[in-house]
Amino acid sequence: MEIVKVYSPVDDKEIRNNLNGSPIWKQAYHADELEAAKINHAVLYEYSIKFNGLQPIQVTSVKEVAK
């Protein structure tokens, strides 16, 4: 298992209840896309998510990232 940081402009307070169906996935960015994402969005949220292969398993933390 691997913990990956995923960035999204969507603040999903219920992500722990519905990880796979969360709206963050519609506008999700990987760490290497962070600079481009900051240009398009004033506020981003950093989700630390534990993955088993390509399957998200658990959210370990959420924090707000400003420009």
C-alpha contacts under 8 A as a table, 3 or more apart, distances in Angstrom:
res1	aa1	res2	aa2	distance
1	M	50	K	6.67
1	M	51	F	5.67
1	M	52	N	4.79
1	M	53	G	6.96
2	E	50	K	5.59
2	E	51	F	5.32
2	E	52	N	6.62
2	E	53	G	7.81
3	I	48	S	6.38
3	I	49	I	5.42
3	I	50	K	4.23
3	I	51	F	6.06
4	V	48	S	5.70
4	V	49	I	5.40
4	V	50	K	6.32
4	V	51	F	7.11
5	K	30	H	6.88
5	K	31	A	6.51
5	K	46	E	6.33
5	K	47	Y	5.58
5	K	48	S	4.50
5	K	49	I	6.27
6	V	28	A	6.40
6	V	29	Y	5.79
6	V	30	H	5.33
6	V	31	A	6.72
6	V	46	E	5.79
6	V	47	Y	5.11
6	V	48	S	6.33
6	V	49	I	7.16
7	Y	28	A	5.60
7	Y	29	Y	4.89
7	Y	30	H	6.30
7	Y	31	A	7.16
7	Y	34	L	7.28
7	Y	44	L	6.23
7	Y	45	Y	5.51
7	Y	46	E	4.68
7	Y	47	Y	6.17
8	S	11	D	7.61
8	S	24	I	5.76
8	S	25	W	7.76
8	S	27	Q	5.69
8	S	28	A	4.75
8	S	29	Y	6.13
8	S	44	L	5.36
8	S	45	Y	5.36
8	S	46	E	6.83
8	S	47	Y	7.94
9	P	24	I	7.51
9	P	27	Q	6.98
9	P	28	A	7.87
9	P	41	H	6.53
9	P	43	V	6.03
9	P	44	L	4.38
9	P	45	Y	5.93
10	V	23	P	7.04
10	V	24	I	5.44
10	V	27	Q	7.48
10	V	44	L	7.26
10	V	45	Y	6.93
11	D	24	I	7.54
11	D	45	Y	6.46
12	D	15	I	5.47
12	D	22	S	7.15
12	D	23	P	7.17
12	D	24	I	6.92
13	K	16	R	7.87
14	E	17	N	5.48
14	E	18	N	6.68
14	E	22	S	7.98
15	I	18	N	5.22
15	I	19	L	5.02
15	I	22	S	5.86
15	I	59	V	7.64
16	R	19	L	5.72
16	R	58	Q	7.34
16	R	59	V	6.33
18	N	21	G	5.44
18	N	22	S	5.83
19	L	22	S	5.30
19	L	56	P	7.23
19	L	57	I	7.72
19	L	58	Q	7.43
19	L	59	V	7.68
20	N	56	P	6.94
21	G	25	W	7.97
22	S	25	W	6.31
23	P	26	K	5.76
23	P	27	Q	7.71
24	I	27	Q	5.67
24	I	28	A	5.79
25	W	28	A	4.98
29	Y	33	E	5.83
29	Y	34	L	6.61
29	Y	37	A	7.07
30	H	33	E	5.39
30	H	34	L	6.66
31	A	34	L	5.19
32	D	35	E	7.61
33	E	36	A	5.60
33	E	37	A	6.25
34	L	37	A	5.00
34	L	38	K	6.18
35	E	38	K	5.19
35	E	39	I	6.67
36	A	39	I	5.31
36	A	40	N	6.87
37	A	40	N	5.33
37	A	41	H	6.11
38	K	41	H	5.19
38	K	42	A	6.47
38	K	43	V	7.51
38	K	44	L	7.38
38	K	67	K	6.15
39	I	42	A	7.50
41	H	44	L	6.70
42	A	66	A	6.62
42	A	67	K	6.08
43	V	64	E	7.14
43	V	65	V	6.11
43	V	66	A	4.98
43	V	67	K	6.59
44	L	64	E	6.03
44	L	65	V	5.13
44	L	66	A	6.37
45	Y	62	V	6.76
45	Y	63	K	5.61
45	Y	64	E	4.45
45	Y	65	V	5.55
46	E	61	S	8.00
46	E	62	V	5.58
46	E	63	K	5.26
46	E	64	E	6.16
46	E	65	V	6.59
47	Y	59	V	6.90
47	Y	60	T	7.64
47	Y	61	S	5.92
47	Y	62	V	4.64
47	Y	63	K	6.81
48	S	59	V	5.90
48	S	60	T	5.44
48	S	61	S	5.20
48	S	62	V	6.42
49	I	56	P	6.61
49	I	57	I	7.25
49	I	58	Q	5.68
49	I	59	V	4.45
49	I	60	T	5.78
49	I	61	S	7.43
50	K	56	P	6.01
50	K	57	I	5.53
50	K	58	Q	5.10
50	K	59	V	6.25
50	K	60	T	6.96
51	F	54	L	6.26
51	F	55	Q	5.45
51	F	56	P	4.38
51	F	57	I	5.37
51	F	58	Q	7.25
52	N	55	Q	5.24
52	N	56	P	6.40
52	N	57	I	6.54
59	V	62	V	7.73
